[in-house]
């Protein structure tokens, strides 16, 4: 087998290069904007306890995301290959690190997010079509243990059908995925802009504005981070801001997906770094403005205790009483449909690159007649569909949850580990390959990427100390890939 590092800096020739700068930016924006921005601010508000601290937490997320994207730009321009982050980790450290990322990506990060966003689409569809309900079972829960079951509700069915549809359309060729992505990303970006404008122009509540911005740094209504520790003290506030990043970072995640599709981007050495910068700046700007819209419309207590954490719906209900839930449901359906398409399109390219290195199922390394990795798309779709079916069960409350939600909680910290390692790869490759062609160099190097590594590592450490139930299992999922790698790697 040829050394996979020998061609890492050359361009892929087997793909159709059909993504221009606008298309690439739409992949970045579309993969980032799902349903999180409409929900997570409620939990963040309860954790940090103040309007100013809520905005500060989002600013921290924005800084980390944009700096991360600018740092990835150097790697993307240097190694414009299908597989993106998998390739960067393989080249900077070793094939093992690339595999561990790809293993976690396939097992949970990409497929779990696809499952979660697809079911999110179905839940909001249920606001328009009453037949679609989480407790309307086609197959009632079949318990396989005390805490786990399998079921098929109408909500699950709609989520599965959406995954199947978008997997099929993407196997038809890049043009299908590109058109769907552009249409739905443009529509949902417009919907988010509309929400912001409605909040700022029609939802302006003088009482809420005076309370939220007049007491910008006051802390109230906080919840325990761990027993006895809240954001009311200085150290507790520091911990609260770090812990709150699990929601905001997840909502702003998936910006790296464009790197997976490098083989299909026109002028990738220019367009991938540009799309990373443009896409993340646009989305983070919109996210910050959305939170301002919430704060000028709703009292802080109403944000903290929004029904089912649906802050955006509560905002629209103030402006359009009785219609807010319906309007928001349509907006989130558009958003989640476009987000799922971006995740489906991009993720398969990473498995394609792994298969080409003989570290994934061989068929995933082949392109079909439409010049797309159809088998990789199908394998991804099948696993994402499977993740929709298992349910968690709490015997005390007799409530059902979704296994993929738990898995995604587990891998938020794992994903952060890989972001840190990838940006550390910028430093390592500067040392090991000083003469490599770098059409774009990381802005502010070495200070800016070093600040990312330090900031993200601090958040990660806090999560491992104060969110042990969700962080350590994620690390275990990653480490389980080590024996799999040694079993799978080529012997020749």
Secondary structure, DSSP 8 states (H G I E B T S, - for coil): ---GGGGTTS---SS---B-HHHHHHHHHHHH-SSGGGTTHHHHHHHH-SHHHHHHHHHHHHHHHHHHHHHHHHHHHH---TTTHHHHHHHHT-HHHHHHHHHHIIIIIHHHHHHHHHHHHHHHHTTT-TT--TT-EEEEEEESSSSEEEEEEHHHHHHHHHHHHHHHHHHT-HHHHHHHHHHHHHHHHHHHHHHHHHHHHT---HHHHHHHHHTTT---S---SBTTB-TTSHHHHHHHHHHHHHHHHHHT--TTHHHHTGGGBTTHHHHHHHHHHHHHHHHHHHHHHHHHHHHHHS-HHHHHT-GGG-HHHHHHHHHSTTTHHHHHHHHHHHHHHHHHHHHHHHHHHHHHHHHHTTSS-GGGG---TTSS-HHHHHHHHHHHHHHHHEEEEETTTTEEEEHHHHHHHHHHHHHHHHHHHHHHHHHHHHHHTTTS--SS--TTTTHHHHHHHHHHHHHHHHHHHH-HHHHHHHHHHHHHHHHHHHHHS---
